[in-house]
Amino acid sequence: MDFVKKHSFKIAVIALCAAMGIYLFITYGMPEKETLPIEKAAPAFELSDLDGNEVTLASTNGKARIVYFYFANCPDVCPPTTFLLSQVQDQLEAEGKLGTKAELISITFDPLRDTPEVIRDFAKRHFADFNGWQFLRGDEAETMQLAKDFGIGVIKNEDGSFMHTNAITIVDQDGQIRKWINGSKEELTADQIVAELNKIL
């Protein structure tokens, strides 16, 4: 007790220095959480799910979204990218985020051939979980324009097929586009996509 009384001033100074050190470390020393910049507002849309229910951009707000434009008859990039997204889906589910904090949205720009039945088959072949992954369709011209508004280049060929940018779009909980990811990069993994998504979760 005498020791505490004798050295009370020193103890108070040491305690104050320790408190200041902790404050300065928290304020300036801790690395800032990495996030993604806002690129632009995602365009509004009104599309139908496979049961005919209307889905809008606003109705999906509150969750981070991975948006992908595709067509089921795609002969090259759409199937492997959709399979990659199924791995993203599985990882989000393992982290407890699928359907609650994040979801996937695939939008076809080939609604004439991509009927609900065709899309269901395509989705099941690529292991999609409909609880956290919506497959949407609408008018062809409007959907092609929507893709372009999302920053996705798309051209319809004379044979009815499509040439398009194979981009995966990350949209935040407030409807802001945060990033485009090149789905055709050979080294792209589900871990990398989830890591980018987690920057806004």
C-alpha positions as CSV (number, residue, x, y, z in Angstrom):
1,M,0.0,0.0,0.0
2,D,2.9,2.3,0.9
3,F,4.4,1.5,-2.5
4,V,1.2,2.6,-4.3
5,K,1.1,5.8,-2.3
6,K,4.7,6.5,-2.9
7,H,4.6,5.9,-6.6
8,S,1.0,6.9,-7.4
9,F,2.1,9.7,-9.7
10,K,4.4,7.4,-11.7
11,I,1.6,4.8,-11.9
12,A,-0.9,7.4,-13.1
13,V,1.5,8.6,-15.8
14,I,2.3,5.1,-17.0
15,A,-1.5,4.3,-17.1
16,L,-2.1,7.5,-19.0
17,C,0.7,6.7,-21.5
18,A,-0.6,3.2,-22.0
19,A,-4.2,4.5,-22.6
20,M,-2.8,7.0,-25.1
21,G,-0.8,4.3,-26.8
22,I,-3.8,2.1,-27.2
23,Y,-5.9,5.0,-28.6
24,L,-3.2,6.0,-31.1
25,F,-2.8,2.4,-32.3
26,I,-6.6,2.0,-32.8
27,T,-6.9,5.4,-34.5
28,Y,-3.8,5.3,-36.7
29,G,-2.0,2.0,-36.4
30,M,-4.8,-0.5,-37.3
31,P,-5.1,-1.1,-41.0
32,E,-8.4,0.2,-42.5
33,K,-10.8,-2.4,-43.7
34,E,-10.4,-2.8,-47.4
35,T,-13.6,-2.0,-49.4
36,L,-14.6,-1.5,-53.0
37,P,-15.2,2.0,-54.6
38,I,-18.6,2.9,-55.9
39,E,-18.5,2.7,-59.7
40,K,-22.0,3.8,-60.5
41,A,-25.7,3.1,-59.5
42,A,-26.9,-0.2,-60.9
43,P,-29.7,0.3,-63.4
44,A,-33.3,-0.4,-62.2
45,F,-35.0,-3.4,-63.7
46,E,-38.3,-5.3,-63.6
47,L,-37.9,-8.9,-64.5
48,S,-39.6,-12.3,-63.8
49,D,-38.3,-15.2,-61.8
50,L,-38.9,-18.8,-62.9
51,D,-42.3,-18.8,-61.2
52,G,-43.4,-15.6,-62.9
53,N,-43.0,-13.4,-59.8
54,E,-41.8,-9.8,-60.4
55,V,-38.3,-9.1,-59.2
56,T,-36.8,-5.6,-59.2
57,L,-33.5,-4.1,-58.3
58,A,-35.2,-2.4,-55.3
59,S,-36.7,-5.7,-54.1
60,T,-33.3,-7.3,-53.9
61,N,-31.7,-4.3,-52.0
62,G,-30.4,-5.2,-48.5
63,K,-28.2,-7.9,-49.8
64,A,-24.9,-7.8,-51.7
65,R,-25.5,-9.2,-55.2
66,I,-23.5,-11.0,-57.8
67,V,-25.1,-10.3,-61.2
68,Y,-24.3,-12.3,-64.3
69,F,-25.8,-12.0,-67.8
70,Y,-25.8,-15.2,-69.8
71,F,-27.8,-17.4,-72.2
72,A,-28.3,-21.1,-71.7
73,N,-27.4,-22.0,-75.3
74,C,-24.0,-20.3,-74.9
75,P,-21.4,-22.6,-76.5
76,D,-18.4,-21.2,-74.6
77,V,-18.1,-18.9,-71.5
78,C,-21.5,-19.1,-69.9
79,P,-21.4,-22.7,-68.7
80,P,-18.0,-22.6,-67.0
81,T,-18.7,-19.2,-65.5
82,T,-22.0,-20.4,-64.1
83,F,-20.3,-23.5,-62.7
84,L,-17.7,-21.1,-61.1
85,L,-20.5,-19.1,-59.6
86,S,-22.0,-22.3,-58.1
87,Q,-18.7,-22.7,-56.2
88,V,-19.1,-19.1,-55.0
89,Q,-22.6,-20.1,-53.9
90,D,-21.3,-23.0,-52.0
91,Q,-18.7,-20.9,-50.2
92,L,-21.2,-18.2,-49.3
93,E,-23.5,-21.0,-47.9
94,A,-20.6,-22.4,-45.9
95,E,-20.0,-18.9,-44.4
96,G,-23.7,-18.5,-43.6
97,K,-24.3,-15.6,-46.0
98,L,-26.2,-17.1,-48.9
99,G,-29.7,-15.8,-49.1
100,T,-29.3,-13.6,-46.1
101,K,-26.4,-11.3,-46.7
102,A,-25.7,-12.1,-50.3
103,E,-27.3,-13.7,-53.4
104,L,-26.6,-14.4,-57.0
105,I,-28.7,-13.2,-59.9
106,S,-28.4,-14.6,-63.4
107,I,-30.2,-12.7,-66.2
108,T,-30.8,-14.2,-69.6
109,F,-30.8,-12.0,-72.7
110,D,-32.3,-14.9,-74.7
111,P,-35.8,-15.3,-73.2
112,L,-37.3,-16.8,-76.4
113,R,-35.2,-19.9,-76.1
114,D,-34.6,-19.6,-72.4
115,T,-38.0,-20.6,-71.1
116,P,-38.4,-21.3,-67.3
117,E,-38.1,-25.0,-68.1
118,V,-34.8,-24.6,-70.0
119,I,-33.4,-22.3,-67.4
120,R,-34.3,-24.7,-64.6
121,D,-32.5,-27.5,-66.4
122,F,-29.5,-25.2,-67.0
123,A,-29.4,-24.2,-63.4
124,K,-29.7,-27.7,-62.0
125,R,-26.9,-28.9,-64.3
126,H,-24.7,-26.2,-62.8
127,F,-25.7,-27.0,-59.2
128,A,-27.6,-23.8,-58.5
129,D,-29.4,-23.4,-55.2
130,F,-32.6,-21.5,-55.9
131,N,-32.8,-20.4,-52.2
132,G,-29.9,-18.0,-52.8
133,W,-29.7,-17.7,-56.6
134,Q,-32.3,-16.1,-58.7
135,F,-32.6,-16.7,-62.5
136,L,-34.5,-13.9,-64.2
137,R,-35.9,-13.2,-67.6
138,G,-37.8,-10.5,-69.4
139,D,-38.3,-8.9,-72.9
140,E,-35.3,-9.6,-75.1
141,A,-34.7,-6.0,-76.2
142,E,-35.1,-4.6,-72.7
143,T,-32.8,-7.2,-71.3
144,M,-30.1,-6.6,-73.8
145,Q,-30.4,-2.9,-73.0
146,L,-30.3,-3.7,-69.3
147,A,-27.0,-5.6,-69.9
148,K,-25.5,-2.6,-71.7
149,D,-26.7,-0.3,-68.8
150,F,-24.9,-2.7,-66.4
151,G,-21.7,-2.2,-68.5
152,I,-22.0,-5.5,-70.4
153,G,-21.4,-5.5,-74.1
154,V,-23.8,-7.7,-76.0
155,I,-24.6,-8.3,-79.7
156,K,-27.1,-10.7,-81.2
157,N,-25.8,-12.6,-84.2
158,E,-27.8,-13.6,-87.2
159,D,-28.0,-17.2,-86.1
160,G,-29.7,-16.1,-82.9
161,S,-26.7,-16.6,-80.6
162,F,-25.0,-13.8,-78.7
163,M,-21.6,-12.3,-78.3
164,H,-21.2,-10.7,-74.9
165,T,-18.7,-9.5,-72.3
166,N,-18.2,-12.2,-69.8
167,A,-18.3,-10.0,-66.7
168,I,-19.4,-10.7,-63.2
169,T,-20.9,-7.6,-61.5
170,I,-20.7,-7.0,-57.8
171,V,-23.6,-4.8,-56.6
172,D,-23.8,-3.6,-53.0
173,Q,-26.7,-3.6,-50.6
174,D,-27.8,-0.2,-51.7
175,G,-27.8,-0.9,-55.4
176,Q,-24.4,0.5,-56.3
177,I,-22.1,-1.3,-58.7
178,R,-18.8,-1.8,-56.9
179,K,-16.8,-4.0,-59.3
180,W,-16.7,-5.9,-62.6
181,I,-14.8,-9.1,-62.6
182,N,-13.6,-10.7,-65.9
183,G,-15.2,-14.2,-65.7
184,S,-13.0,-15.4,-68.5
185,K,-9.7,-15.1,-66.6
186,E,-8.2,-18.6,-66.4
187,E,-6.8,-18.0,-62.9
188,L,-10.1,-16.7,-61.5
189,T,-11.3,-18.7,-58.5
190,A,-14.4,-18.7,-56.3
191,D,-12.2,-17.7,-53.4
192,Q,-11.2,-14.6,-55.2
193,I,-14.8,-13.6,-56.1
194,V,-16.0,-14.2,-52.5
195,A,-13.0,-12.2,-51.2
196,E,-14.1,-9.2,-53.3
197,L,-17.7,-9.6,-52.2
198,N,-16.7,-9.8,-48.6
199,K,-15.2,-6.3,-48.9
200,I,-18.7,-4.9,-48.9
201,L,-20.3,-7.2,-46.4
